[in-house]
Amino acid sequence: MSGQPARGGFPFTAVVGMDELRLALVLNAVSPAVGGVLVRGEKGTAKSTMVRALAAVLPDVDVVAGCRFSCDPADPDPDCPDGPHEPARGEVGGAARSRAARLVELPVGASEDRLLGALDIERALTEGVKAYEPGLLAAAHRGVLYVDEVNLLHDHLVDLLLDAAALGVSYVERDGVSVRHAARFLLVGTMNPEEGELRPQLLGVWLLFALSTGAGWWLIHTWPTLVGLVASPEMVRHVEHGELWTDGILNVTPSSLLSMRIFTNNIVVTIFACVAGIFYGLGTFYVIANNGLMLGGVFAFTKEHGLDGDLLKFIFAHGTVELSMICLGGAAGVALGESLIRPRLASRRDSLQQCTVKITRLFAALIPLLIICGLIEGFVSPDTAIGWPVRLVIGLANLALMYAVLSGRLFRSAAAA
């Protein structure tokens, strides 16, 4: 429902277990200056039901009859585009009238014109005049503006919405139209924490990686002669001679050069895992499954020669975070493909653009972490003099750093300032 009176529906007091939400909505209804309500919860937790039920119990409002901006007859807006109105009389083609408070819903795919209003094309074509067609902000004046899945809303629409809510006024300068009108409303936004983030995609990518790793293990354990599918001839030769291919590598390549090669390769693989998602996610699935098959197959082959413990020791300090980064890149690729298959906005292009912006922010955090992993793999992992205790500390510290960066905890105080 958009701009229509909300009556009936589920009773506001009948939803159980929502006392805090009910209190927040009532406080904001009594005093919209509180600033609005953001409701965070999973699907099926009665978020939308509570908001619609609130609109049904709000008192009726007196408006100037014929005013598209819901001016109060007792205190009309002096800048109302449909004015001026006479105070206390409210005469605009008739007397003041009373109507139900409106619940106006802002769709996720709404355009800026839909929110702010725009040139009335019909009147411009039929009458040859520049007239303003009010948007959802005007419809929500003195009512409730409800934004479902607010975390999926375009950033510039969020900025416009918050500006209007803070000022109580909407300014429109577009298409030769210059309008100012009151926009005071109770702002309520709801969001599902699983929407707009990479959590479902990340779970799917991790599952695919785990299954393909198990499949690689089973394949090489069952048919060792197929090891050439997952390992290079040089790797096979070293393992068959009872040593890892990484043994003595520091005698051949300096750690600095080795690190540079490693983190460059990791960044390329992670970006490729993401960008491959443009093919509706299929390319990402291939990259992740291929990496899992290789890892599982190599571990199975080294176990056959008693070197699996040495391989685990080599990769632990850097590998846990490195693989997590690649899977995060894969999850971003799946999200990229999903934005094309199931666009959440008005068009696939808009949905893809919004997803790309979020992925760019993610990679701003991933690339430094991949560089750190490369440095560890170049300086620490090949050094046989470094024992398990040090590797455990470095690996766990690296995991903690990854969590701090990706969760935002590392920069929270700076952001607050």
Rosetta blueprint (number, residue, H / E / L):
1 M L
2 S E
3 G E
4 Q E
5 P E
6 A L
7 R L
8 G L
9 G L
10 F L
11 P L
12 F H
13 T H
14 A H
15 V L
16 V L
17 G L
18 M L
19 D H
20 E H
21 L H
22 R H
23 L H
24 A H
25 L H
26 V H
27 L H
28 N H
29 A H
30 V H
31 S L
32 P H
33 A H
34 V H
35 G L
36 G L
37 V E
38 L E
39 V E
40 R E
41 G L
42 E L
43 K L
44 G L
45 T L
46 A L
47 K H
48 S H
49 T H
50 M H
51 V H
52 R H
53 A H
54 L H
55 A H
56 A H
57 V H
58 L L
59 P L
60 D L
61 V E
62 D E
63 V E
64 V L
65 A L
66 G L
67 C L
68 R L
69 F L
70 S L
71 C L
72 D L
73 P L
74 A L
75 D L
76 P L
77 D L
78 P L
79 D L
80 C L
81 P L
82 D L
83 G L
84 P L
85 H L
86 E L
87 P L
88 A L
89 R L
90 G L
91 E L
92 V L
93 G L
94 G L
95 A L
96 A L
97 R E
98 S E
99 R E
100 A L
101 A L
102 R E
103 L E
104 V E
105 E E
106 L L
107 P L
108 V L
109 G L
110 A L
111 S L
112 E H
113 D H
114 R H
115 L H
116 L H
117 G E
118 A E
119 L E
120 D L
121 I H
122 E H
123 R H
124 A H
125 L H
126 T H
127 E L
128 G L
129 V L
130 K L
131 A L
132 Y E
133 E E
134 P E
135 G L
136 L H
137 L H
138 A H
139 A H
140 A H
141 H L
142 R L
143 G L
144 V E
145 L E
146 Y E
147 V E
148 D E
149 E L
150 V H
151 N H
152 L H
153 L L
154 H L
155 D H
156 H H
157 L H
158 V H
159 D H
160 L H
161 L H
162 L H
163 D H
164 A H
165 A H
166 A H
167 L H
168 G L
169 V E
170 S E
171 Y E
172 V E
173 E E
174 R E
175 D L
176 G L
177 V E
178 S E
179 V E
180 R E
181 H E
182 A E
183 A L
184 R L
185 F L
186 L E
187 L E
188 V E
189 G E
190 T E
191 M E
192 N L
193 P L
194 E L
195 E L
196 G L
197 E L
198 L L
199 R H
200 P H
201 Q H
202 L H
203 L H
204 G H
205 V H
206 W H
207 L H
208 L H
209 F H
210 A H
211 L H
212 S H
213 T H
214 G H
215 A H
216 G H
217 W H
218 W H
219 L H
220 I H
221 H H
222 T H
223 W L
224 P H
225 T H
226 L H
227 V H
228 G H
229 L H
230 V L
231 A L
232 S L
233 P H
234 E H
235 M H
236 V H
237 R H
238 H H
239 V H
240 E H
241 H L
242 G L
243 E L
244 L L
245 W L
246 T L
247 D L
248 G L
249 I H
250 L H
251 N H
252 V L
253 T L
254 P L
255 S H
256 S H
257 L H
258 L H
259 S H
260 M H
261 R H
262 I H
263 F H
264 T H
265 N H
266 N H
267 I H
268 V H
269 V H
270 T H
271 I H
272 F H
273 A H
274 C H
275 V H
276 A H
277 G H
278 I H
279 F L
280 Y L
281 G L
282 L H
283 G H
284 T H
285 F H
286 Y H
287 V H
288 I H
289 A H
290 N H
291 N H
292 G H
293 L H
294 M H
295 L H
296 G H
297 G H
298 V H
299 F H
300 A H
301 F H
302 T H
303 K H
304 E H
305 H L
306 G L
307 L L
308 D H
309 G H
310 D H
311 L H
312 L H
313 K H
314 F H
315 I H
316 F H
317 A H
318 H H
319 G H
320 T H
321 V H
322 E H
323 L H
324 S H
325 M H
326 I H
327 C H
328 L H
329 G H
330 G H
331 A H
332 A H
333 G H
334 V H
335 A H
336 L H
337 G H
338 E H
339 S H
340 L H
341 I H
342 R L
343 P L
344 R L
345 L L
346 A L
347 S L
348 R H
349 R H
350 D H
351 S H
352 L H
353 Q H
354 Q H
355 C H
356 T H
357 V H
358 K H
359 I H
360 T H
361 R H
362 L H
363 F H
364 A H
365 A H
366 L H
367 I H
368 P H
369 L H
370 L H
371 I H
372 I H
373 C H
374 G H
375 L H
376 I H
377 E H
378 G H
379 F H
380 V L
381 S L
382 P L
383 D L
384 T L
385 A L
386 I L
387 G L
388 W H
389 P H
390 V H
391 R H
392 L H
393 V H
394 I H
395 G H
396 L H
397 A H
398 N H
399 L H
400 A H
401 L H
402 M H
403 Y H
404 A H
405 V H
406 L H
407 S H
408 G L
409 R H
410 L H
411 F H
412 R H
413 S H
414 A H
415 A H
416 A H
417 A L
